């Protein structure tokens, strides 16, 4: 893949819900990984307290390698992989994966290149499992999110967080997803709380009467954005 691979965040939106009674997210139980990014060897050495990282600018990758030579699992790496795989169909996904492998091999030091290959392998496997779960989802009918939809999305997000930690390791899962998960969890819970409200608080009742519609519209738009993000369709994933 050329050095000019874009690393801006991929934009993919699709709003879905769990078939039938969708108050509980699907359960996937892949076998725990014996070693890997967060395991006892290799990149598992990299933790929050790792030596200060330096940008590998000399090779033009735009990725970050720490002082011990390991690839840092930051958002630039996440976006690089997602953008390379975004909108790839079954016929082109294998070629894009090979381009990524070549990119790591030619642009990164040996140890960091090995980290990149391992991360890519683990991420592809995660996407396959995730896609298998999503294949049992059907489109949401009509605009907006119901209370049942919100409950499902929160359960789905929690299940996906557990799945990522099992398949990617805690370090990588946190670096790539913790910030967006935290934001969406807060947004969805805020919308749910705003709808339920405290009917015994006169000030809260007055606030809802004056600004309730506008506030719910804003919260609803934010929640819809999170729904799109949580259920974004990765067509690659080896499907």
MARTIRO-469304 format. One record per atom (N, C-alpha, C): atom name; x negated, y, z. Coordinates in nm, 2 decimals, always signed. Layout:
atomo:X:Y:Z
CA:X:Y:Z
...
END
This chain:
atomo:X:Y:Z
N:-0.09:-0.12:+0.00
CA:+0.00:+0.00:+0.00
C:-0.09:+0.12:+0.00
N:-0.05:+0.22:-0.07
CA:-0.13:+0.34:-0.08
C:-0.14:+0.42:+0.05
N:-0.24:+0.50:+0.06
CA:-0.26:+0.57:+0.18
C:-0.15:+0.67:+0.21
N:-0.08:+0.70:+0.11
CA:+0.03:+0.80:+0.13
C:+0.16:+0.74:+0.18
N:+0.15:+0.62:+0.23
CA:+0.28:+0.56:+0.29
C:+0.34:+0.66:+0.38
N:+0.47:+0.69:+0.36
CA:+0.54:+0.78:+0.44
C:+0.56:+0.73:+0.58
N:+0.54:+0.81:+0.68
CA:+0.57:+0.76:+0.82
C:+0.68:+0.84:+0.89
N:+0.76:+0.91:+0.81
CA:+0.87:+0.97:+0.87
C:+0.97:+0.86:+0.91
N:+1.06:+0.89:+1.01
CA:+1.15:+0.78:+1.05
C:+1.25:+0.75:+0.95
N:+1.27:+0.62:+0.93
CA:+1.37:+0.57:+0.83
C:+1.51:+0.60:+0.88
N:+1.60:+0.64:+0.78
CA:+1.74:+0.67:+0.82
C:+1.83:+0.57:+0.76
N:+1.89:+0.49:+0.85
CA:+1.99:+0.39:+0.80
C:+2.11:+0.40:+0.89
N:+2.23:+0.40:+0.84
CA:+2.35:+0.41:+0.92
C:+2.45:+0.31:+0.88
N:+2.51:+0.24:+0.97
CA:+2.62:+0.16:+0.95
C:+2.69:+0.13:+1.09
N:+2.82:+0.15:+1.10
CA:+2.88:+0.13:+1.23
C:+2.96:+0.00:+1.22
N:+2.93:-0.08:+1.32
CA:+2.99:-0.21:+1.32
C:+3.05:-0.25:+1.46
N:+3.12:-0.36:+1.47
CA:+3.16:-0.40:+1.60
C:+3.17:-0.55:+1.60
N:+3.17:-0.61:+1.72
CA:+3.17:-0.75:+1.74
C:+3.30:-0.81:+1.70
N:+3.29:-0.92:+1.62
CA:+3.41:-0.99:+1.57
C:+3.50:-1.03:+1.69
N:+3.63:-1.00:+1.68
CA:+3.73:-1.04:+1.78
C:+3.71:-0.96:+1.90
N:+3.72:-1.02:+2.02
CA:+3.70:-0.96:+2.15
C:+3.55:-0.92:+2.16
N:+3.52:-0.79:+2.14
CA:+3.38:-0.76:+2.13
C:+3.33:-0.68:+2.25
N:+3.38:-0.72:+2.37
CA:+3.33:-0.65:+2.49
C:+3.20:-0.71:+2.54
N:+3.15:-0.82:+2.48
CA:+3.03:-0.88:+2.52
C:+2.94:-0.90:+2.40
N:+2.81:-0.86:+2.41
CA:+2.72:-0.88:+2.30
C:+2.68:-1.02:+2.28
N:+2.63:-1.06:+2.16
CA:+2.59:-1.19:+2.14
C:+2.47:-1.22:+2.22
N:+2.45:-1.35:+2.25
CA:+2.33:-1.39:+2.32
C:+2.24:-1.47:+2.23
N:+2.11:-1.42:+2.22
CA:+2.01:-1.49:+2.14
C:+1.90:-1.53:+2.24
N:+1.85:-1.65:+2.23
CA:+1.75:-1.70:+2.33
C:+1.64:-1.76:+2.26
N:+1.56:-1.68:+2.19
CA:+1.43:-1.73:+2.13
C:+1.34:-1.77:+2.24
N:+1.25:-1.87:+2.20
CA:+1.16:-1.92:+2.30
C:+1.06:-1.81:+2.34
N:+1.02:-1.80:+2.46
CA:+0.92:-1.70:+2.51
C:+0.79:-1.72:+2.43
N:+0.73:-1.61:+2.41
CA:+0.60:-1.61:+2.33
C:+0.49:-1.64:+2.43
N:+0.40:-1.74:+2.39
CA:+0.29:-1.78:+2.47
C:+0.19:-1.67:+2.48
N:+0.16:-1.60:+2.38
CA:+0.07:-1.49:+2.38
C:+0.10:-1.39:+2.27
N:+0.06:-1.27:+2.28
CA:+0.09:-1.17:+2.18
C:+0.06:-1.03:+2.23
N:+0.13:-0.94:+2.18
CA:+0.10:-0.80:+2.21
C:+0.10:-0.78:+2.36
N:+0.20:-0.84:+2.43
CA:+0.20:-0.82:+2.58
C:+0.16:-0.94:+2.65
N:+0.09:-1.03:+2.58
CA:+0.04:-1.15:+2.64
C:-0.09:-1.14:+2.71
N:-0.15:-1.25:+2.75
CA:-0.27:-1.25:+2.83
C:-0.40:-1.23:+2.75
N:-0.38:-1.23:+2.61
CA:-0.50:-1.21:+2.53
C:-0.48:-1.10:+2.43
N:-0.59:-1.07:+2.35
CA:-0.57:-0.97:+2.24
C:-0.52:-0.84:+2.28
N:-0.41:-0.79:+2.21
CA:-0.36:-0.66:+2.23
C:-0.29:-0.65:+2.37
N:-0.27:-0.76:+2.44
CA:-0.22:-0.75:+2.57
C:-0.31:-0.68:+2.67
N:-0.43:-0.65:+2.62
CA:-0.52:-0.57:+2.71
C:-0.48:-0.43:+2.71
N:-0.40:-0.38:+2.61
CA:-0.36:-0.24:+2.60
C:-0.25:-0.22:+2.69
N:-0.26:-0.12:+2.78
CA:-0.15:-0.09:+2.87
C:-0.15:+0.07:+2.88
N:-0.06:+0.12:+2.96
CA:-0.04:+0.26:+2.97
C:-0.17:+0.32:+3.02
N:-0.25:+0.25:+3.10
CA:-0.37:+0.30:+3.15
C:-0.49:+0.27:+3.06
N:-0.47:+0.24:+2.94
CA:-0.58:+0.21:+2.85
C:-0.67:+0.33:+2.83
N:-0.79:+0.31:+2.78
CA:-0.88:+0.43:+2.75
C:-0.81:+0.53:+2.66
N:-0.85:+0.65:+2.66
CA:-0.79:+0.75:+2.58
C:-0.80:+0.71:+2.43
N:-0.69:+0.73:+2.36
CA:-0.69:+0.69:+2.22
C:-0.75:+0.79:+2.13
N:-0.80:+0.75:+2.01
CA:-0.85:+0.84:+1.91
C:-0.79:+0.81:+1.78
N:-0.75:+0.91:+1.70
CA:-0.69:+0.89:+1.58
C:-0.79:+0.84:+1.48
N:-0.75:+0.74:+1.40
CA:-0.85:+0.68:+1.31
C:-0.84:+0.76:+1.18
N:-0.88:+0.88:+1.18
CA:-0.87:+0.97:+1.07
C:-0.97:+0.94:+0.96
N:-1.08:+0.88:+1.00
CA:-1.19:+0.85:+0.91
C:-1.14:+0.75:+0.80
N:-1.04:+0.67:+0.83
CA:-1.00:+0.58:+0.72
C:-0.87:+0.62:+0.66
N:-0.82:+0.73:+0.70
CA:-0.70:+0.79:+0.63
C:-0.57:+0.72:+0.66
N:-0.57:+0.63:+0.76
CA:-0.44:+0.55:+0.79
C:-0.34:+0.64:+0.86
N:-0.38:+0.74:+0.94
CA:-0.29:+0.81:+1.02
C:-0.24:+0.73:+1.14
N:-0.29:+0.61:+1.16
CA:-0.26:+0.53:+1.28
C:-0.36:+0.56:+1.39
N:-0.34:+0.51:+1.51
CA:-0.42:+0.54:+1.62
C:-0.49:+0.41:+1.67
N:-0.62:+0.42:+1.70
CA:-0.70:+0.31:+1.75
C:-0.76:+0.36:+1.88
N:-0.74:+0.28:+1.99
CA:-0.80:+0.32:+2.12
C:-0.95:+0.30:+2.13
N:-1.00:+0.34:+2.24
CA:-1.15:+0.33:+2.26
C:-1.20:+0.19:+2.26
N:-1.11:+0.09:+2.29
CA:-1.16:-0.05:+2.28
C:-1.14:-0.12:+2.15
N:-1.09:-0.04:+2.05
CA:-1.07:-0.09:+1.91
C:-0.94:-0.15:+1.88
N:-0.84:-0.14:+1.97
CA:-0.71:-0.19:+1.95
C:-0.62:-0.09:+1.89
N:-0.52:-0.14:+1.81
CA:-0.42:-0.05:+1.75
C:-0.32:-0.01:+1.85
N:-0.29:+0.12:+1.86
CA:-0.20:+0.17:+1.95
C:-0.05:+0.16:+1.89
N:+0.04:+0.10:+1.97
CA:+0.17:+0.07:+1.91
C:+0.26:+0.20:+1.93
N:+0.23:+0.30:+1.85
CA:+0.31:+0.43:+1.87
C:+0.41:+0.44:+1.76
N:+0.48:+0.55:+1.76
CA:+0.59:+0.57:+1.67
C:+0.54:+0.58:+1.53
N:+0.42:+0.63:+1.51
CA:+0.37:+0.64:+1.37
C:+0.36:+0.50:+1.31
N:+0.32:+0.40:+1.39
CA:+0.31:+0.26:+1.34
C:+0.45:+0.21:+1.31
N:+0.54:+0.23:+1.40
CA:+0.68:+0.19:+1.39
C:+0.74:+0.24:+1.26
N:+0.72:+0.37:+1.24
CA:+0.78:+0.44:+1.12
C:+0.72:+0.39:+0.99
N:+0.59:+0.36:+1.00
CA:+0.52:+0.31:+0.88
C:+0.58:+0.18:+0.84
N:+0.60:+0.09:+0.93
CA:+0.65:-0.04:+0.90
C:+0.80:-0.03:+0.86
N:+0.88:+0.05:+0.93
CA:+1.02:+0.06:+0.89
C:+1.04:+0.12:+0.75
N:+0.96:+0.22:+0.72
CA:+0.97:+0.29:+0.59
C:+0.93:+0.20:+0.48
N:+0.83:+0.11:+0.51
CA:+0.79:+0.02:+0.40
C:+0.89:-0.08:+0.38
N:+0.97:-0.12:+0.48
CA:+1.07:-0.23:+0.46
C:+1.21:-0.17:+0.44
N:+1.23:-0.04:+0.45
CA:+1.36:+0.01:+0.44
C:+1.42:-0.01:+0.30
N:+1.55:-0.06:+0.30
CA:+1.62:-0.08:+0.18
C:+1.56:-0.19:+0.08
N:+1.47:-0.27:+0.14
CA:+1.41:-0.37:+0.05
C:+1.51:-0.49:+0.04
N:+1.53:-0.54:-0.08
CA:+1.62:-0.65:-0.09
C:+1.54:-0.78:-0.08
N:+1.60:-0.89:-0.10
CA:+1.54:-1.02:-0.08
C:+1.42:-1.04:-0.18
N:+1.44:-0.98:-0.30
CA:+1.34:-1.00:-0.40
C:+1.21:-0.92:-0.38
N:+1.22:-0.81:-0.30
CA:+1.11:-0.72:-0.29
C:+1.05:-0.72:-0.15
N:+1.12:-0.78:-0.05
CA:+1.07:-0.77:+0.09
C:+0.93:-0.84:+0.10
N:+0.91:-0.96:+0.04
CA:+0.78:-1.03:+0.05
C:+0.67:-0.94:+0.00
N:+0.69:-0.87:-0.12
CA:+0.59:-0.79:-0.17
C:+0.55:-0.67:-0.08
N:+0.66:-0.62:-0.02
CA:+0.63:-0.50:+0.07
C:+0.56:-0.55:+0.20
N:+0.59:-0.67:+0.25
CA:+0.52:-0.72:+0.36
C:+0.37:-0.74:+0.33
N:+0.34:-0.79:+0.21
CA:+0.21:-0.81:+0.17
C:+0.13:-0.68:+0.15
N:+0.20:-0.58:+0.10
CA:+0.14:-0.45:+0.09
C:+0.10:-0.40:+0.23
N:+0.19:-0.42:+0.33
CA:+0.16:-0.37:+0.46
C:+0.04:-0.45:+0.52
N:+0.03:-0.58:+0.49
CA:-0.08:-0.66:+0.54
C:-0.21:-0.61:+0.48
N:-0.21:-0.58:+0.35
CA:-0.33:-0.52:+0.28
C:-0.37:-0.39:+0.33
N:-0.26:-0.31:+0.37
CA:-0.29:-0.18:+0.42
C:-0.36:-0.18:+0.55
N:-0.32:-0.27:+0.64
CA:-0.39:-0.29:+0.77
C:-0.53:-0.34:+0.75
N:-0.54:-0.43:+0.66
CA:-0.67:-0.50:+0.64
C:-0.78:-0.40:+0.58
N:-0.73:-0.31:+0.49
CA:-0.83:-0.22:+0.43
C:-0.85:-0.08:+0.50
N:-0.75:-0.05:+0.58
CA:-0.75:+0.09:+0.64
C:-0.79:+0.09:+0.79
N:-0.80:-0.03:+0.85
CA:-0.82:-0.03:+1.00
C:-0.94:-0.12:+1.03
N:-1.01:-0.09:+1.14
CA:-1.12:-0.17:+1.19
C:-1.06:-0.31:+1.21
N:-1.15:-0.41:+1.22
CA:-1.11:-0.55:+1.22
C:-1.02:-0.59:+1.33
N:-1.05:-0.54:+1.46
CA:-0.96:-0.57:+1.57
C:-0.83:-0.51:+1.56
N:-0.82:-0.38:+1.52
CA:-0.70:-0.31:+1.50
C:-0.62:-0.37:+1.39
N:-0.68:-0.42:+1.28
CA:-0.62:-0.48:+1.17
C:-0.55:-0.61:+1.21
N:-0.62:-0.69:+1.30
CA:-0.56:-0.81:+1.35
C:-0.43:-0.78:+1.44
N:-0.44:-0.67:+1.52
CA:-0.33:-0.63:+1.60
C:-0.21:-0.59:+1.50
N:-0.24:-0.52:+1.40
CA:-0.14:-0.48:+1.30
C:-0.07:-0.60:+1.24
N:-0.14:-0.70:+1.20
CA:-0.08:-0.83:+1.15
C:+0.00:-0.89:+1.25
N:-0.04:-0.90:+1.37
CA:+0.03:-0.97:+1.48
C:+0.16:-0.89:+1.51
N:+0.15:-0.76:+1.52
CA:+0.27:-0.68:+1.54
C:+0.37:-0.70:+1.43
N:+0.32:-0.69:+1.31
CA:+0.41:-0.71:+1.19
C:+0.48:-0.84:+1.19
N:+0.41:-0.95:+1.22
CA:+0.47:-1.08:+1.23
C:+0.58:-1.09:+1.34
N:+0.55:-1.03:+1.45
CA:+0.65:-1.04:+1.56
C:+0.77:-0.95:+1.53
N:+0.75:-0.84:+1.47
CA:+0.86:-0.75:+1.44
C:+0.95:-0.81:+1.33
N:+0.89:-0.88:+1.23
CA:+0.97:-0.94:+1.13
C:+1.05:-1.05:+1.19
N:+1.00:-1.13:+1.28
CA:+1.07:-1.24:+1.35
C:+1.19:-1.18:+1.43
N:+1.16:-1.07:+1.50
CA:+1.27:-1.00:+1.57
C:+1.38:-0.96:+1.48
N:+1.35:-0.90:+1.37
CA:+1.45:-0.85:+1.27
C:+1.53:-0.97:+1.22
N:+1.47:-1.08:+1.20
CA:+1.54:-1.20:+1.15
C:+1.65:-1.24:+1.25
N:+1.61:-1.25:+1.38
CA:+1.70:-1.29:+1.49
C:+1.81:-1.18:+1.50
N:+1.77:-1.06:+1.50
CA:+1.87:-0.95:+1.51
C:+1.97:-0.95:+1.39
N:+1.92:-0.97:+1.27
CA:+2.01:-0.98:+1.16
C:+2.10:-1.10:+1.17
N:+2.06:-1.21:+1.22
CA:+2.15:-1.32:+1.24
C:+2.26:-1.29:+1.33
N:+2.23:-1.21:+1.44
CA:+2.34:-1.17:+1.53
C:+2.43:-1.07:+1.46
N:+2.37:-0.98:+1.38
CA:+2.45:-0.88:+1.31
C:+2.54:-0.94:+1.20
N:+2.50:-1.05:+1.15
CA:+2.58:-1.11:+1.04
C:+2.72:-1.15:+1.09
N:+2.74:-1.16:+1.22
CA:+2.87:-1.20:+1.28
C:+2.95:-1.07:+1.32
N:+2.90:-0.96:+1.27
CA:+2.97:-0.83:+1.30
C:+3.05:-0.79:+1.18
N:+3.16:-0.72:+1.20
CA:+3.25:-0.67:+1.09
C:+3.26:-0.52:+1.10
N:+3.29:-0.45:+0.99
CA:+3.30:-0.31:+1.00
C:+3.41:-0.26:+1.10
N:+3.37:-0.15:+1.16
CA:+3.47:-0.08:+1.25
C:+3.57:-0.01:+1.16
N:+3.70:-0.02:+1.20
CA:+3.81:+0.04:+1.13
C:+3.84:+0.18:+1.18
N:+3.84:+0.27:+1.09
CA:+3.87:+0.41:+1.13
C:+3.75:+0.48:+1.19
N:+3.76:+0.62:+1.20
CA:+3.66:+0.70:+1.26
C:+3.67:+0.70:+1.41
N:+3.56:+0.74:+1.47
CA:+3.55:+0.75:+1.61
C:+3.53:+0.62:+1.68
N:+3.50:+0.63:+1.81
CA:+3.47:+0.51:+1.89
C:+3.57:+0.50:+2.00
N:+3.63:+0.38:+2.02
CA:+3.72:+0.35:+2.13
C:+3.64:+0.32:+2.25
N:+3.71:+0.31:+2.36
CA:+3.64:+0.27:+2.49
C:+3.59:+0.13:+2.48
N:+3.66:+0.04:+2.41
CA:+3.61:-0.09:+2.38
C:+3.48:-0.09:+2.30
N:+3.48:-0.01:+2.20
CA:+3.36:+0.00:+2.12
C:+3.24:+0.05:+2.20
N:+3.26:+0.15:+2.29
CA:+3.15:+0.20:+2.37
C:+3.10:+0.09:+2.46
N:+3.19:+0.01:+2.52
CA:+3.15:-0.10:+2.61
C:+3.07:-0.20:+2.53
N:+3.11:-0.23:+2.41
CA:+3.04:-0.32:+2.33
C:+2.90:-0.27:+2.30
N:+2.89:-0.14:+2.25
CA:+2.76:-0.09:+2.21
C:+2.66:-0.09:+2.33
N:+2.71:-0.06:+2.45
CA:+2.62:-0.06:+2.57
C:+2.57:-0.20:+2.59
N:+2.66:-0.30:+2.58
CA:+2.62:-0.44:+2.60
C:+2.53:-0.49:+2.49
N:+2.55:-0.45:+2.36
CA:+2.47:-0.48:+2.25
C:+2.33:-0.42:+2.27
N:+2.32:-0.29:+2.31
CA:+2.19:-0.23:+2.34
C:+2.11:-0.30:+2.45
N:+2.18:-0.34:+2.55
CA:+2.11:-0.41:+2.66
C:+2.06:-0.54:+2.62
N:+2.14:-0.61:+2.54
CA:+2.10:-0.74:+2.48
C:+1.98:-0.73:+2.39
N:+1.98:-0.63:+2.31
CA:+1.87:-0.60:+2.21
C:+1.75:-0.57:+2.29
N:+1.76:-0.49:+2.39
CA:+1.64:-0.45:+2.47
C:+1.58:-0.58:+2.53
N:+1.66:-0.67:+2.58
CA:+1.60:-0.79:+2.64
C:+1.54:-0.88:+2.53
N:+1.61:-0.88:+2.41
CA:+1.55:-0.96:+2.30
C:+1.42:-0.91:+2.26
N:+1.41:-0.77:+2.24
CA:+1.28:-0.71:+2.20
C:+1.17:-0.74:+2.30
N:+1.20:-0.73:+2.43
CA:+1.10:-0.75:+2.53
C:+1.05:-0.90:+2.52
N:+1.14:-0.99:+2.49
CA:+1.10:-1.13:+2.48
C:+1.02:-1.15:+2.36
N:+1.05:-1.09:+2.25
CA:+0.99:-1.12:+2.12
C:+0.87:-1.03:+2.08
N:+0.88:-0.91:+2.13
CA:+0.77:-0.81:+2.10
C:+0.68:-0.79:+2.21
N:+0.72:-0.82:+2.33
CA:+0.64:-0.79:+2.45
C:+0.69:-0.65:+2.51
N:+0.67:-0.64:+2.64
CA:+0.72:-0.52:+2.71
C:+0.65:-0.39:+2.66
N:+0.52:-0.40:+2.63
CA:+0.44:-0.28:+2.59
C:+0.49:-0.22:+2.46
N:+0.50:-0.31:+2.36
CA:+0.55:-0.26:+2.23
C:+0.70:-0.22:+2.23
N:+0.78:-0.30:+2.30
CA:+0.92:-0.27:+2.30
C:+0.94:-0.13:+2.37
N:+0.87:-0.10:+2.47
CA:+0.88:+0.03:+2.54
C:+0.84:+0.14:+2.45
N:+0.72:+0.12:+2.39
CA:+0.66:+0.23:+2.30
C:+0.76:+0.26:+2.19
N:+0.82:+0.17:+2.13
CA:+0.90:+0.19:+2.01
C:+1.05:+0.22:+2.04
N:+1.10:+0.17:+2.15
CA:+1.25:+0.18:+2.16
C:+1.30:+0.24:+2.29
N:+1.21:+0.26:+2.39
CA:+1.26:+0.30:+2.52
C:+1.32:+0.44:+2.51
N:+1.26:+0.53:+2.44
CA:+1.32:+0.67:+2.44
C:+1.45:+0.68:+2.37
N:+1.47:+0.61:+2.26
CA:+1.60:+0.61:+2.19
C:+1.70:+0.53:+2.26
N:+1.66:+0.42:+2.33
CA:+1.76:+0.35:+2.41
C:+1.81:+0.43:+2.53
N:+1.72:+0.50:+2.59
CA:+1.76:+0.58:+2.71
C:+1.85:+0.69:+2.66
N:+1.82:+0.76:+2.55
CA:+1.91:+0.86:+2.50
C:+2.05:+0.81:+2.47
N:+2.06:+0.70:+2.40
CA:+2.19:+0.65:+2.36
C:+2.27:+0.59:+2.47
N:+2.20:+0.53:+2.57
CA:+2.27:+0.49:+2.69
C:+2.33:+0.60:+2.76
N:+2.26:+0.71:+2.77
CA:+2.31:+0.83:+2.84
C:+2.43:+0.89:+2.76
N:+2.41:+0.90:+2.63
CA:+2.52:+0.96:+2.54
C:+2.65:+0.88:+2.55
N:+2.64:+0.75:+2.54
CA:+2.76:+0.66:+2.54
C:+2.82:+0.67:+2.68
N:+2.74:+0.66:+2.78
CA:+2.80:+0.67:+2.92
C:+2.86:+0.80:+2.95
N:+2.80:+0.91:+2.89
CA:+2.86:+1.04:+2.91
C:+2.99:+1.06:+2.85
N:+3.01:+1.00:+2.72
CA:+3.14:+1.01:+2.66
C:+3.24:+0.93:+2.73
N:+3.20:+0.81:+2.78
CA:+3.30:+0.73:+2.86
C:+3.34:+0.80:+2.98
N:+3.24:+0.86:+3.05
CA:+3.28:+0.93:+3.18
C:+3.36:+1.05:+3.15
N:+3.34:+1.12:+3.04
CA:+3.42:+1.24:+3.01
C:+3.56:+1.20:+2.98
N:+3.58:+1.09:+2.92
CA:+3.72:+1.05:+2.88
C:+3.79:+1.00:+3.01
N:+3.72:+0.93:+3.10
CA:+3.79:+0.89:+3.22
C:+3.82:+1.00:+3.31
N:+3.72:+1.08:+3.34
CA:+3.74:+1.20:+3.42
C:+3.79:+1.18:+3.56
N:+3.77:+1.28:+3.64
CA:+3.83:+1.27:+3.78
C:+3.96:+1.35:+3.78
N:+4.07:+1.28:+3.78
CA:+4.20:+1.35:+3.78
C:+4.24:+1.42:+3.90
N:+4.16:+1.40:+4.01
CA:+4.19:+1.47:+4.14
C:+4.11:+1.60:+4.16
N:+4.02:+1.63:+4.07
CA:+3.94:+1.75:+4.09
C:+4.00:+1.86:+4.01
N:+4.05:+1.97:+4.07
CA:+4.12:+2.08:+4.00
C:+4.02:+2.15:+3.90
N:+3.89:+2.16:+3.94
CA:+3.80:+2.23:+3.86
C:+3.77:+2.15:+3.73
N:+3.76:+2.02:+3.75
CA:+3.73:+1.93:+3.64
C:+3.85:+1.93:+3.54
N:+3.97:+1.93:+3.60
CA:+4.09:+1.94:+3.52
C:+4.09:+2.07:+3.44
N:+4.06:+2.18:+3.50
CA:+4.06:+2.31:+3.43
C:+3.96:+2.31:+3.32
N:+3.84:+2.25:+3.35
CA:+3.73:+2.25:+3.25
C:+3.77:+2.17:+3.13
N:+3.84:+2.06:+3.15
CA:+3.88:+1.98:+3.04
C:+3.99:+2.05:+2.96
N:+4.08:+2.12:+3.03
CA:+4.18:+2.19:+2.96
C:+4.13:+2.30:+2.87
N:+4.02:+2.37:+2.92
CA:+3.97:+2.48:+2.85
C:+3.87:+2.43:+2.73
N:+3.79:+2.33:+2.77
CA:+3.68:+2.30:+2.67
C:+3.68:+2.15:+2.64
N:+3.78:+2.08:+2.69
CA:+3.77:+1.93:+2.67
C:+3.76:+1.88:+2.53
N:+3.84:+1.94:+2.44
CA:+3.84:+1.90:+2.30
C:+3.71:+1.92:+2.23
N:+3.65:+2.04:+2.25
CA:+3.52:+2.07:+2.19
C:+3.41:+1.99:+2.25
N:+3.42:+1.96:+2.38
CA:+3.31:+1.88:+2.44
C:+3.32:+1.74:+2.39
N:+3.44:+1.69:+2.38
CA:+3.46:+1.55:+2.34
C:+3.41:+1.53:+2.19
N:+3.44:+1.64:+2.11
CA:+3.40:+1.63:+1.97
C:+3.25:+1.62:+1.96
N:+3.18:+1.70:+2.04
CA:+3.03:+1.70:+2.04
C:+2.98:+1.57:+2.09
N:+3.04:+1.52:+2.20
CA:+3.00:+1.39:+2.26
C:+3.03:+1.28:+2.16
N:+3.14:+1.29:+2.10
CA:+3.18:+1.19:+2.00
C:+3.09:+1.18:+1.88
N:+3.04:+1.29:+1.84
CA:+2.95:+1.30:+1.72
C:+2.81:+1.24:+1.77
N:+2.77:+1.27:+1.89
CA:+2.64:+1.21:+1.94
C:+2.65:+1.06:+1.95
N:+2.77:+1.02:+2.01
CA:+2.79:+0.88:+2.03
C:+2.79:+0.80:+1.90
N:+2.86:+0.86:+1.80
CA:+2.87:+0.80:+1.66
C:+2.73:+0.79:+1.60
N:+2.64:+0.89:+1.62
CA:+2.51:+0.88:+1.57
C:+2.43:+0.77:+1.64
N:+2.45:+0.75:+1.77
CA:+2.39:+0.64:+1.84
C:+2.44:+0.51:+1.79
N:+2.57:+0.50:+1.77
CA:+2.63:+0.37:+1.71
C:+2.56:+0.34:+1.58
N:+2.55:+0.44:+1.49
CA:+2.49:+0.41:+1.36
C:+2.34:+0.36:+1.38
N:+2.27:+0.43:+1.48
CA:+2.13:+0.39:+1.50
C:+2.13:+0.25:+1.56
N:+2.21:+0.22:+1.66
CA:+2.21:+0.09:+1.72
C:+2.24:-0.03:+1.63
N:+2.33:+0.00:+1.53
CA:+2.37:-0.10:+1.44
C:+2.32:-0.09:+1.30
N:+2.22:-0.01:+1.29
CA:+2.16:+0.02:+1.16
C:+2.12:-0.12:+1.09
N:+2.15:-0.13:+0.96
CA:+2.13:-0.25:+0.89
C:+1.99:-0.26:+0.83
N:+1.91:-0.34:+0.88
CA:+1.78:-0.37:+0.82
C:+1.80:-0.49:+0.72
N:+1.80:-0.46:+0.59
CA:+1.82:-0.57:+0.50
C:+1.70:-0.66:+0.48
N:+1.58:-0.61:+0.52
CA:+1.46:-0.69:+0.50
C:+1.46:-0.81:+0.59
N:+1.40:-0.81:+0.70
CA:+1.41:-0.91:+0.80
C:+1.40:-1.06:+0.75
N:+1.36:-1.08:+0.62
CA:+1.35:-1.21:+0.57
C:+1.48:-1.27:+0.53
N:+1.58:-1.20:+0.52
CA:+1.71:-1.26:+0.49
C:+1.73:-1.28:+0.34
END
